[in-house]
Amino acid sequence: MTQYLIEREIAGAGDMSKQALCDASRHSNAVLAEMRPGIQWLHSYVAGDKIYCVYNASNEQLIREHAEKSGFPANKITPISAVIDPSTASG
């Protein structure tokens, strides 16, 4: 599977309550359960008016299908080519 970064533009995302984020997660999980196998949500970052999600998927079309079925936009979908962190400097 390929790992993807999905950028979702959602006005006020950074101001969503803990309950609203919980509800959104439950809804996303329910849609993913219907779609599996072939797609997996790993985690998301909420920042300002955007949510950045990291998914594993067999193809980009599954990401688009999840966006359509869940009602969460997928404004930009980018395959992840590498992941680095401070330990990457160790070679």
C-alpha positions in Angstrom: 0.0 0.0 0.0 1.0 3.6 -0.6 1.0 6.2 2.2 -0.8 9.4 1.4 -1.1 12.9 3.0 -4.5 14.3 2.6 -5.2 18.0 3.1 -8.8 18.8 4.1 -9.9 22.4 4.1 -12.6 22.6 6.8 -13.4 26.1 8.1 -13.0 26.3 11.9 -11.4 22.9 12.1 -8.9 24.1 14.7 -11.8 25.3 16.9 -13.7 22.0 16.9 -14.6 20.7 20.3 -13.3 17.4 21.6 -16.8 16.0 21.1 -17.0 17.2 17.5 -13.6 15.6 16.7 -14.8 12.4 18.4 -17.9 12.4 16.2 -16.0 13.1 13.1 -13.6 10.2 13.9 -16.5 7.8 14.5 -18.1 8.7 11.2 -14.8 8.3 9.3 -14.2 4.9 11.0 -17.7 3.7 10.1 -17.1 4.6 6.4 -13.7 3.0 6.4 -15.1 -0.2 7.9 -17.5 -0.5 4.9 -14.6 0.1 2.5 -11.9 -2.2 3.9 -9.6 -3.8 2.9 -7.4 -1.5 0.9 -7.6 1.7 3.0 -6.4 2.6 6.5 -6.4 5.9 8.5 -3.3 6.3 10.5 -3.6 9.7 12.2 -4.5 13.3 11.5 -3.2 16.8 12.5 -5.7 19.6 13.1 -4.2 23.0 12.4 -6.1 26.2 11.7 -8.8 25.7 9.0 -7.2 22.4 7.8 -6.9 18.8 8.8 -3.9 16.9 7.5 -4.5 13.1 7.4 -2.1 10.3 6.9 -3.6 7.2 5.2 -2.4 3.9 3.7 -4.3 3.0 0.6 -4.0 0.7 -2.4 -4.7 3.7 -4.7 -5.7 7.3 -4.7 -9.2 6.5 -5.9 -9.9 4.9 -2.5 -9.0 8.1 -0.8 -11.4 10.0 -3.0 -14.1 7.5 -2.4 -13.7 7.8 1.3 -13.9 11.6 1.0 -17.1 11.4 -1.0 -18.8 8.8 1.3 -17.8 10.5 4.5 -18.5 14.1 3.4 -14.9 15.2 4.4 -13.2 17.0 1.6 -9.9 15.8 0.1 -8.6 19.0 -1.3 -5.1 17.7 -2.0 -3.9 14.1 -2.0 -0.1 13.6 -2.1 1.7 10.2 -2.1 4.4 10.3 0.7 7.8 9.4 -0.7 9.7 9.5 2.6 9.4 10.2 6.3 12.2 11.9 8.2 12.7 12.9 11.8 15.7 13.9 14.0 17.1 10.3 13.9 17.4 10.5 10.1 20.5 12.6 10.7 22.3 9.5 12.1 22.3 8.0 8.7 
